[in-house]
């Protein structure tokens, strides 16, 4: 078994060699939207690998492509559904963000203050920054955002 450590919560889970990082997230009860069903086509399983990134399989071309479109990407970013565990003692940090998948879901937050940035689930664009009160006028500015996920092509 291999260990995956969650920096923010200081919890650790054990996974089998060749398991996906996504399996570690799900076994630690991390709520992952998995909009694309785990095919490397969205932003919702994005994690930062803060220790032993070489203990994961190399990035797939699909993962590189998806990460290249995301605004919150860092040098240690990975998509948890694409990275498989091949070594031990991996540490992850979870992005401090919240994804919404529809305009109506955004509208339901009017009047609330964001604790974390609210991001588009496909490209990770920041729709509303952290610590902002979500106003109706902010919604007006966002009403043309495309939440049509039919463009996701899963093989
Ligand atoms: S679940 Fe969509 S990229 Fe991983």
Boltz pocket constraint, residues with backbone or C-beta under 6 A from the ligand:
constraints:
  - pocket:
      binder: B
      contacts: [[A, 33], [A, 34], [A, 35], [A, 36], [A, 37], [A, 38], [A, 39], [A, 40], [A, 41], [A, 42], [A, 43], [A, 44], [A, 45], [A, 46], [A, 79], [A, 80], [A, 81], [A, 82]]
      max_distance: 6.0
